[in-house]
């Protein structure tokens, strides 16, 4: 398993620490619970990613303050993603003619165009993918039992490994069995991260998100998936970040 970001945070050139003000888009009747759940998710995300000296405080009915230590300037964007990425993973079936129609993007019933993630691996990253309008199965965040970052045994590139619980394992087996020799898009927060061709049913409840991740980016993605945000948040103020 790849270690956290701690060794990057406290070496080399640093930017100033920061106090970041966040606004949680709560449902009024569930505001108190939503803010506390968001606070816990952010604390766990930073811990998973190796930022062990970050503090998160509630400062208002729907406001949080994140206090960061000094970090390297090249980690600023990673911090932003930890704070704002929802971490919602879905599986969508890729239309068999996706590559042929994406340039004109004609409307096709039951399908929609989703943007390809900047992390899409390969020289021919499409701008969008034509995928099914609804997720292939009702897999939710609670079905993710474990999310870690490992090294690919051949390329030694970081990949995000996801292990599902028992209901999730059964659901994913149904999805992959139904999509043999077809592409299955793995979508995170509305972006297609990868779309492998399914060669056989995946029955062990474990799969990889293989994309053009750096180690830092893979850790950030794993943290987001392992601890998804219950509600969207926005950065209100970030002096020093």
Protein Blocks (a to p, Z undefined) as FASTA:
>chain_A
ZZdfklmmmgcjddddddddddddddfklmmmmmmmmmmmmmmmmmmnopakbccddfbf
kbccdddddddfklmmmmmmmmmmnoiacdddddfklmmmmmnopacehiacddddfklg
cjklcfbdcddfbdfbdcdfklpmbdcddddfklopacddddddfklmmmmmmmmmmmgo
iacdddeehiafbdcddfbdcfkopacddddddfklmmmmmmmmmmccfbdcddfbdghZ
Z
